[in-house]
Amino acid sequence: MFKSILVPIDLADTDLAKPAIATATTLSQNWSGSVRLLNVLPMTPVMLAEYVPADFDEQQRQTSEEALAIVARESGIDASHISSVVRQGGIYHEILEEAAQMKADLIVMTSHRPAMRTYFLGSNAGHVVRYAKCSVLVVRH
């Protein structure tokens, strides 16, 4: 049923992602599917560009790719069934773009329990749920 699963991960809080990774692992094993881990890097603000090294974005990407490789190894998913990618831009926009590009059947993501501020402002998980063209499973933390 779910052959292609996307799992967005915030590398600043990998503990938050563990329930989503565990869920994706179980689902991928049940349906012999594949999992893609995704990390989205924010764009470097123009006003900070002159204060960071010229290769700052590339350094950030490389660090993120290395961290995702570690998360992938620790997931317990066979290496032939897991991949990872780093994108740069707006979080929910990049999640939706990656899901469309890989033709994901399911997005599994973790979200904090709703707080009053998210009822008014929305959240990345809320945007993904509203606009994704595939199923979305939100695992509450």
C-alpha positions as CSV (number, residue, x, y, z in Angstrom):
1,M,0.0,0.0,0.0
2,F,2.7,2.5,1.0
3,K,5.7,1.8,-1.3
4,S,7.3,5.2,-1.1
5,I,7.4,7.0,2.3
6,L,8.8,10.5,3.0
7,V,10.0,11.4,6.5
8,P,10.9,15.0,7.1
9,I,13.4,15.5,9.9
10,D,14.5,18.5,11.8
11,L,18.2,17.7,12.6
12,A,18.1,20.2,15.4
13,D,15.7,17.9,17.3
14,T,16.3,14.3,16.2
15,D,14.5,13.0,19.3
16,L,11.3,14.6,18.0
17,A,11.7,12.6,14.7
18,K,12.2,9.2,16.3
19,P,8.5,8.3,16.5
20,A,8.0,9.2,12.8
21,I,11.1,7.2,11.8
22,A,9.9,4.2,13.8
23,T,6.4,4.4,12.2
24,A,7.9,4.7,8.7
25,T,10.2,1.7,9.5
26,T,7.3,-0.5,10.4
27,L,5.2,0.6,7.5
28,S,8.0,0.1,5.0
29,Q,8.8,-3.4,6.3
30,N,5.1,-4.4,6.2
31,W,4.7,-3.3,2.5
32,S,8.3,-3.8,1.3
33,G,8.5,0.0,0.7
34,S,11.2,2.5,0.7
35,V,11.8,5.4,3.0
36,R,13.3,8.8,2.1
37,L,14.6,11.0,4.9
38,L,14.4,14.8,4.2
39,N,16.0,17.7,5.9
40,V,15.2,21.2,4.9
41,L,17.8,23.9,5.4
42,P,16.5,27.5,5.7
43,M,17.8,30.1,3.1
44,T,20.6,32.3,4.4
45,P,19.2,35.8,4.9
46,V,20.7,38.3,2.5
47,M,21.6,40.6,5.4
48,L,23.8,37.8,6.9
49,A,25.4,36.8,3.7
50,E,28.4,39.1,4.0
51,Y,29.2,37.8,7.5
52,V,29.3,34.1,6.7
53,P,31.9,32.2,4.6
54,A,31.3,32.0,0.8
55,D,30.8,28.3,1.0
56,F,28.5,28.5,4.1
57,D,25.4,26.9,2.3
58,E,27.6,24.1,1.0
59,Q,29.0,23.4,4.5
60,Q,25.5,23.3,5.9
61,R,24.3,20.9,3.2
62,Q,27.3,18.6,3.8
63,T,26.8,18.6,7.6
64,S,23.1,17.8,7.1
65,E,23.8,15.0,4.6
66,E,26.3,13.4,7.1
67,A,23.7,13.7,9.9
68,L,21.0,12.1,7.8
69,A,23.3,9.3,6.9
70,I,23.7,8.5,10.6
71,V,20.0,8.7,11.2
72,A,19.5,6.3,8.2
73,R,22.0,3.8,9.6
74,E,20.4,3.9,13.0
75,S,16.9,3.5,11.7
76,G,17.2,-0.3,11.2
77,I,16.0,-0.1,7.6
78,D,18.0,-2.0,5.1
79,A,20.3,0.3,3.2
80,S,18.7,-0.6,-0.1
81,H,15.3,0.7,1.2
82,I,16.3,4.0,2.6
83,S,17.7,7.2,1.1
84,S,18.1,10.8,2.2
85,V,18.0,14.2,0.7
86,V,18.7,17.8,1.8
87,R,16.7,20.6,0.3
88,Q,16.9,24.3,0.9
89,G,14.0,26.7,1.2
90,G,10.7,27.0,3.1
91,I,10.0,23.9,5.2
92,Y,6.5,22.9,4.1
93,H,7.0,24.0,0.5
94,E,10.1,21.8,0.2
95,I,8.4,18.8,1.9
96,L,5.5,19.1,-0.6
97,E,8.0,19.5,-3.6
98,E,10.0,16.4,-2.5
99,A,6.9,14.3,-2.0
100,A,5.7,15.3,-5.5
101,Q,9.1,14.7,-7.1
102,M,9.5,11.2,-5.6
103,K,5.8,10.3,-6.0
104,A,5.4,9.6,-2.3
105,D,2.5,7.4,-1.2
106,L,2.8,8.7,2.3
107,I,4.4,11.4,4.4
108,V,5.1,10.5,8.0
109,M,6.0,13.4,10.2
110,T,6.1,14.3,13.9
111,S,4.4,17.3,15.3
112,H,4.3,18.8,18.8
113,R,0.9,18.8,20.5
114,P,-1.1,21.8,19.4
115,A,-0.5,25.0,21.4
116,M,-2.7,28.1,21.3
117,R,-0.3,29.9,19.0
118,T,-0.6,27.1,16.3
119,Y,-4.3,27.4,16.3
120,F,-4.0,30.9,14.9
121,L,-0.7,30.7,13.0
122,G,-0.7,27.2,11.7
123,S,2.3,24.9,11.6
124,N,4.4,23.1,9.0
125,A,2.6,19.9,9.7
126,G,-0.7,21.7,9.2
127,H,0.3,23.0,5.9
128,V,1.6,19.6,4.7
129,V,-1.7,18.0,5.8
130,R,-3.7,20.6,3.9
131,Y,-1.8,20.7,0.7
132,A,-0.2,17.2,0.2
133,K,-1.4,15.2,-2.7
134,C,-0.7,12.0,-0.9
135,S,-1.7,10.6,2.5
136,V,0.0,12.2,5.6
137,L,0.4,10.6,8.9
138,V,1.2,13.0,11.8
139,V,2.7,11.3,14.8
140,R,2.1,13.4,17.9
141,H,5.0,13.9,20.3
